[in-house]
Amino acid sequence: MLPAAVIAIPFTAALLSMLLPSRVSRVLTGFAGAATAVCIGSMALAASKGGGRLDAVSALFLLPVGIVYGAVGVYSTWYVRAESIGSDGDERYRREFLALTNAFACAEVVVPLLTNMAGLWVALEVTTILAALLVRLQGTDASLEAAWKYILIASCGLAIGLVGVVVLYAAGVGPLGSRYSPEWAQYMAMAGRLDPNAVRLAFLLALIGFGTKMGLAPMHTWLPDAHGAGPTPTSAMLSGILLSDALYVIVRFAAITNDAVGSGMTRTLFFVVGLLSLFVGAFFLLRQRDIKRMLAYSSIEHMGIVACGLAFGAPLAILGAFLHVVNHSAAKGLAFLSAGRIAARYQTREIEKISGAVAVLPFSGTLFAFAGLALAGMPPFGIFRSEIMILAGGFSGRSWPIAALVLALLVVAFAGIVRWVMEVTGGDAPKTMQRGERDIGAIGSMLLISLVVLGLGVYLPEPLEHLLARAAFILGGRG
């Protein structure tokens, strides 16, 4: 019943949000996010013990949905009041935002539940449409441009991904017949009999196509605009959930490729896109002036770290890469939510116009500093743990020169993030700025997600450890 519940809860909330007054539907959205998070936690716990209907990869990639949607649902009880005050059509804006946010969460939760390769493509296409509608919701020139740019680039990427699905289907025609359902389990069972050249081509197309949705360089150009122009909760869901959804599809393709032809090709390609993404994210972080675009380039950097972790191939590095997906989702969700509070109070997203955020917003400013330090890889936060695992796995094998390059790029990214975070949170606040905050919903949601950001650095729960190990084994492969 749980897989059906995690779909039905946000879907029902989306429908009711269109019909009910926003004062009711915003509370309903908070409950929907929290209930979905509880259901996902229960499913992940069952999968870690080898039970339930989901394998470890599906259960692991559901965790970002539970973490971020759970926080966004509660956070939105404040956001829809603060964001739409003074604009035309307040109630219409609130209803559209809440309905689309719940629908977006529903589409995002469907992706990790699927193992049908064609169905995965359809589900990701649905997320593209809903994300574009959310990004353009504010109606500014920048948001409209970002929405169209996102649709154009993401659709082109998904078109390439669709070709990858078709090529993979053709690779299975020999052992599976000309009319079969493209289920991932079937491909894995027949991996040794699939056409090896077709499998290689399918993975290359999938990495380019779905890597566009994941924000991997050089297919990343939509990401800074969409994250910067969209509503704050949408930015959190784009970065914290959608990028991991796209990675989920790539991991499914990679597992088939590793079993069919060995892991040499997938590791090489992961290195290429991973290092390029790290380079772009790290150096562009140094020159950002917009607080949300700064976080967007941090997403590109962290997706590069994950790709490099998968490329190293060592069991510890793969475990670290999968753990990094969860850590990044929590930290980036906290960063965007707290940044939204800061931008709303200061009425700007320009970093040079924001200072003393900790004094003005004691909770949000402090949590933004925590999230920034976590994203920079500082201990004792969870990202520090997963980055150490990835680097340790890289230095343990023949790929140590690449691991050294990854470490150097992480230092550059560290400098960029810490610089901007300290500039925003430190210094003297404007004397005319209102101080203090009492929005229980927003503060509570950020405090809850901060427990994940910090908790996974201090302690790795045994069920999550088992889940990571099972997912790493599935990726496996020969050679």
C-alpha positions in Angstrom: 0.0 0.0 0.0 2.9 2.4 0.7 3.9 2.9 -3.0 0.4 3.8 -3.8 0.1 6.1 -0.8 3.2 8.2 -1.7 1.6 8.8 -5.1 -1.9 9.3 -3.9 -1.1 11.8 -1.1 0.5 14.6 -3.2 -1.9 13.9 -6.1 -4.9 14.3 -3.8 -3.3 17.4 -2.3 -2.8 18.9 -5.8 -6.5 18.4 -6.7 -7.8 19.8 -3.5 -5.4 22.8 -3.7 -7.2 23.9 -6.9 -10.6 23.6 -5.2 -10.1 24.8 -1.6 -9.2 28.2 -0.3 -5.4 28.7 0.1 -5.7 29.1 3.8 -6.9 25.5 3.9 -4.8 24.0 1.1 -1.5 25.4 2.5 -2.1 23.4 5.7 -3.1 20.4 3.7 0.1 20.7 1.7 2.1 20.7 5.0 0.4 17.5 6.1 0.8 16.0 2.6 4.6 16.6 2.7 5.0 15.2 6.2 2.8 12.1 5.5 4.7 11.4 2.3 8.0 11.6 4.2 6.8 9.2 6.8 5.7 6.7 4.1 9.0 6.9 2.2 10.9 6.4 5.5 8.9 3.2 6.1 9.5 1.9 2.6 13.3 2.7 2.8 13.5 0.8 6.2 11.8 -2.2 4.7 14.1 -2.2 1.6 17.2 -2.0 3.8 16.1 -5.3 5.3 15.5 -6.9 1.9 11.7 -6.6 2.3 9.0 -4.7 0.5 8.4 -4.3 -3.2 11.2 -1.9 -4.0 14.9 -2.7 -4.5 17.6 -0.7 -2.7 18.1 1.8 -5.6 14.5 2.8 -5.8 14.3 3.1 -2.0 17.5 5.2 -1.8 16.4 7.7 -4.4 13.0 8.1 -2.8 14.7 9.5 0.3 15.4 13.0 -1.3 11.7 13.2 -2.1 10.8 12.5 1.5 13.3 14.9 2.9 12.8 17.9 0.6 9.0 17.6 -0.1 8.4 17.1 3.6 10.2 20.3 4.4 8.8 22.3 1.5 5.2 21.3 2.4 5.5 22.8 5.8 7.6 25.7 4.6 4.9 26.6 2.1 2.5 27.5 4.8 4.6 30.6 5.3 5.7 31.1 1.7 2.3 31.5 0.0 1.5 34.3 2.4 4.8 36.1 2.2 5.4 35.8 -1.6 2.0 36.9 -2.9 1.3 39.9 -0.6 0.6 43.0 -2.6 0.4 41.3 -6.0 -2.6 41.1 -8.3 -4.6 37.9 -8.0 -3.2 36.8 -4.7 -5.6 33.9 -4.1 -5.1 32.6 -7.7 -1.4 32.7 -7.3 -1.5 30.8 -4.0 -3.8 28.1 -5.4 -1.7 27.6 -8.5 1.5 27.5 -6.6 0.2 24.9 -4.1 -1.5 22.8 -6.7 1.6 22.7 -9.0 3.9 22.1 -6.0 2.0 19.0 -4.9 1.7 17.8 -8.5 5.4 18.3 -9.0 6.1 16.2 -5.9 3.8 13.5 -7.2 5.7 13.3 -10.5 9.0 13.3 -8.7 8.0 10.5 -6.4 6.8 8.4 -9.4 10.3 8.3 -11.0 12.1 6.2 -8.4 9.1 3.9 -8.1 9.4 2.9 -11.7 11.8 0.3 -13.2 10.3 0.3 -16.7 12.8 2.2 -18.9 10.2 3.7 -21.2 8.0 4.6 -18.2 11.0 6.5 -16.6 11.2 8.7 -19.7 7.5 9.5 -19.5 7.7 10.4 -15.8 10.7 12.7 -16.3 8.9 14.4 -19.2 6.0 15.1 -16.9 8.4 16.7 -14.3 9.7 19.0 -17.1 6.2 20.3 -17.8 5.3 20.9 -14.2 8.7 22.4 -13.3 8.4 24.9 -16.2 4.9 25.9 -15.0 6.3 26.6 -11.5 9.3 28.5 -12.7 7.1 30.9 -14.8 4.6 31.3 -12.0 5.9 34.6 -10.8 5.3 36.2 -14.2 8.5 38.3 -14.4 10.5 38.5 -17.6 13.3 36.6 -16.0 11.0 33.7 -14.9 9.3 33.5 -18.3 12.7 33.4 -20.0 14.0 30.8 -17.6 10.9 28.6 -18.1 11.2 28.6 -21.9 15.0 28.0 -21.7 14.3 25.1 -19.4 11.7 23.6 -21.6 13.8 23.9 -24.7 17.0 22.5 -23.3 15.4 19.8 -21.1 13.2 18.6 -23.9 16.1 18.3 -26.3 17.9 16.3 -23.6 15.0 14.1 -23.1 14.6 13.5 -26.8 18.2 12.2 -26.8 17.3 10.1 -23.7 14.3 8.7 -25.6 16.6 7.5 -28.4 18.7 5.8 -25.7 15.7 4.0 -24.5 14.9 2.9 -28.1 18.4 1.7 -28.7 18.4 -0.3 -25.4 15.1 -1.8 -26.5 16.8 -2.8 -29.8 19.7 -4.4 -27.8 17.2 -6.7 -26.1 15.3 -7.8 -29.2 17.5 -10.9 -29.7 17.1 -12.6 -26.3 13.7 -11.1 -25.4 11.9 -11.1 -28.7 10.5 -8.2 -30.8 7.6 -7.4 -28.5 8.5 -7.2 -24.8 8.1 -4.8 -21.8 11.4 -2.9 -21.3 11.7 -3.8 -17.6 15.0 -3.2 -15.9 15.0 -6.6 -14.3 14.6 -8.3 -17.7 17.6 -6.4 -19.0 19.7 -7.4 -16.0 18.7 -11.0 -16.3 19.7 -11.1 -19.9 22.6 -8.7 -19.7 25.2 -11.2 -21.1 23.1 -11.8 -24.2 22.3 -8.1 -25.1 24.0 -6.6 -28.1 27.1 -5.0 -26.5 27.5 -2.2 -29.1 23.8 -1.2 -28.7 24.1 -1.2 -25.0 27.2 1.1 -25.1 25.4 3.5 -27.4 22.3 3.4 -25.2 24.3 4.4 -22.2 26.1 7.2 -24.0 22.7 8.7 -25.2 21.2 8.2 -21.7 24.1 10.0 -20.0 23.8 13.0 -22.4 20.0 13.1 -22.4 19.2 12.4 -18.8 22.4 14.2 -17.7 20.8 17.3 -19.1 18.1 17.0 -16.5 20.7 16.2 -13.9 22.6 19.4 -14.5 25.8 17.8 -15.7 28.1 20.1 -17.7 28.1 20.9 -20.6 24.3 20.3 -20.6 23.8 22.4 -17.5 22.9 25.8 -19.0 19.3 25.8 -18.0 19.9 25.2 -14.3 21.2 28.5 -13.0 18.3 30.4 -14.7 15.6 28.0 -13.5 16.8 27.8 -10.0 17.4 31.6 -9.8 14.1 32.7 -11.2 11.7 30.2 -9.8 9.9 30.3 -6.5 12.1 29.4 -3.6 10.3 26.0 -2.7 10.5 25.1 -6.5 14.2 25.8 -6.5 14.6 23.5 -3.5 12.7 20.7 -5.2 14.5 21.2 -8.5 17.9 20.9 -6.9 17.1 18.5 -4.1 14.8 16.1 -5.9 14.8 16.5 -9.7 18.5 16.2 -10.1 18.6 13.0 -8.1 15.6 11.6 -10.1 17.6 12.1 -13.4 20.6 10.4 -11.8 18.3 7.5 -10.8 17.6 6.9 -14.5 21.3 7.1 -15.4 22.2 4.6 -12.6 19.6 2.1 -14.0 21.3 2.4 -17.4 24.7 2.2 -15.9 23.8 -1.0 -14.0 22.7 -2.7 -17.3 25.8 -1.5 -19.1 28.1 -2.7 -16.3 26.6 -6.1 -16.3 26.5 -6.4 -20.1 30.0 -5.0 -21.2 31.8 -4.2 -18.0 32.3 -0.9 -16.1 35.1 0.5 -18.1 33.0 2.6 -20.4 30.6 3.9 -17.8 33.5 4.9 -15.5 35.3 6.8 -18.3 32.2 8.8 -19.2 31.4 9.5 -15.6 34.9 10.9 -15.2 34.4 13.2 -18.2 31.1 14.7 -17.2 32.0 14.7 -13.5 35.3 16.6 -13.8 33.8 19.1 -16.3 30.8 19.7 -13.9 33.2 20.2 -11.0 35.3 22.6 -13.0 32.3 24.7 -14.2 30.6 24.7 -10.8 33.7 25.5 -8.8 35.0 28.4 -10.8 31.6 29.9 -11.5 30.9 29.9 -7.8 33.7 32.5 -7.4 32.0 35.1 -9.5 28.3 34.9 -8.5 26.4 37.9 -7.3 22.9 36.3 -6.9 22.3 34.2 -3.8 20.1 31.7 -5.6 22.3 31.4 -8.7 25.2 30.8 -6.3 23.3 27.8 -4.9 22.5 26.6 -8.4 26.2 26.4 -9.4 26.8 24.6 -6.2 24.3 22.0 -7.5 26.3 21.5 -10.7 29.5 21.1 -8.6 27.9 18.5 -6.4 26.4 16.5 -9.3 30.0 16.4 -10.6 31.2 15.0 -7.3 28.6 12.2 -7.4 29.6 11.4 -11.0 33.3 11.2 -10.0 32.4 8.9 -7.1 30.6 6.5 -9.5 33.6 6.8 -11.8 36.2 5.8 -9.2 34.5 2.4 -9.1 35.9 1.5 -5.6 33.1 0.2 -3.3 33.8 2.9 -0.8 33.5 5.6 -3.5 30.2 4.3 -4.8 28.8 4.1 -1.3 30.0 7.7 -0.8 28.4 8.8 -4.1 25.0 7.4 -3.2 25.2 8.9 0.3 26.2 12.2 -1.2 22.9 12.2 -3.2 21.0 12.1 0.1 23.3 14.6 1.8 23.2 17.1 -1.0 19.4 17.0 -1.2 19.0 17.8 2.5 21.7 20.5 2.5 20.5 22.2 -0.7 16.9 22.1 0.5 17.9 23.8 3.7 20.1 26.3 1.7 17.3 27.4 -0.7 14.6 27.6 2.0 16.7 29.7 4.3 17.9 31.8 1.3 14.3 32.4 0.4 13.6 33.8 3.9 16.6 36.1 3.7 15.8 37.4 0.2 12.2 38.0 1.3 13.3 40.1 4.3 16.0 42.1 2.4 13.8 42.4 -0.8 16.8 41.4 -3.0 18.8 38.4 -4.0 22.0 40.4 -4.7 24.7 39.2 -2.3 26.4 42.6 -2.1 23.2 44.2 -0.8 22.7 41.6 2.0 24.7 41.6 5.2 24.2 40.7 8.9 21.5 38.1 8.1 22.2 36.3 11.3 21.4 39.4 13.3 18.2 40.2 11.3 16.9 36.6 11.0 18.5 34.6 13.9 17.1 31.3 12.8 17.1 31.6 9.0 20.5 33.4 8.9 22.1 30.8 11.1 20.6 27.9 9.2 21.8 29.4 6.0 25.3 29.6 7.4 25.0 25.9 8.4 23.8 24.9 5.0 26.5 26.9 3.2 29.2 25.3 5.4 27.7 21.9 4.8 27.7 22.5 1.0 31.4 23.6 1.2 32.2 20.2 2.8 33.0 21.3 6.3 32.8 18.8 9.2 30.7 17.7 11.0 28.0 17.9 8.3 26.9 14.9 6.2 28.5 16.1 3.0 31.9 16.1 4.6 31.4 12.4 5.3 30.3 11.4 1.8 33.1 13.5 0.2 35.7 11.8 2.3 34.3 8.4 1.3 34.5 9.4 -2.4 38.0 10.8 -2.1 39.2 7.8 0.0 37.9 5.4 -2.7 39.6 7.4 -5.4 43.0 7.6 -3.7 42.9 3.9 -2.9 43.2 2.8 -6.6 44.9 3.8 -9.8 42.7 6.8 -10.2 44.5 8.8 -7.5 45.7 11.5 -9.9 42.1 12.2 -10.8 41.2 12.1 -7.1 43.8 14.7 -6.5 42.3 16.9 -9.2 38.8 16.4 -7.6 40.3 17.5 -4.3 41.8 20.7 -5.8 38.5 21.6 -7.5 36.7 21.1 -4.2 39.1 23.5 -2.5 38.1 26.1 -5.2 34.4 25.5 -4.6 35.0 25.7 -0.9 36.5 29.1 -1.2 33.6 30.4 -3.4 30.8 29.1 -1.1 32.4 30.2 2.2 33.1 33.7 0.8 29.5 34.4 -0.2 28.0 32.7 2.9 30.1 34.8 5.2 29.3 37.9 3.3 25.6 37.3 3.6 25.5 36.2 7.2 28.2 38.3 8.7 28.8 42.1 9.0 26.5 44.8 10.1 22.9 44.7 9.2 21.1 47.9 7.9 19.8 49.8 10.9 16.3 50.2 9.3 15.9 46.4 8.8 13.2 44.7 10.8 14.8 42.1 13.1 13.4 38.8 14.4 11.2 36.1 13.0 8.2 34.2 14.4 7.0 32.1 11.4 6.7 28.7 13.1 6.0 26.7 10.0 9.0 28.0 8.0 11.4 27.8 11.0 10.2 24.3 12.0 10.6 22.9 8.5 14.2 24.3 8.3 15.1 22.9 11.7 13.8 19.5 10.8 15.8 19.3 7.6 18.9 20.7 9.4 18.8 17.6 11.6 19.4 15.5 8.5 22.2 17.8 7.3 24.0 17.5 10.6 22.9 14.1 11.7 24.3 12.2 8.7 27.7 13.7 9.4 27.7 12.6 13.0 26.0 9.2 12.7 25.1 6.9 9.8 22.1 4.8 10.7 22.4 1.1 10.2 19.3 0.8 7.9 20.7 3.5 5.6 24.1 1.8 5.6 22.5 -1.4 4.5 20.5 0.4 1.9 23.7 2.1 0.5 25.5 -1.3 0.4 22.6 -3.0 -1.5 22.4 -0.1 -4.0 26.1 -0.2 -4.6 25.9 -4.0 -5.2 23.2 -3.5 -7.8 25.3 -1.0 -9.7 28.1 -3.5 -9.6 28.9 -5.0 -13.0 31.8 -7.0 -14.3 35.3 -5.7 -15.1 
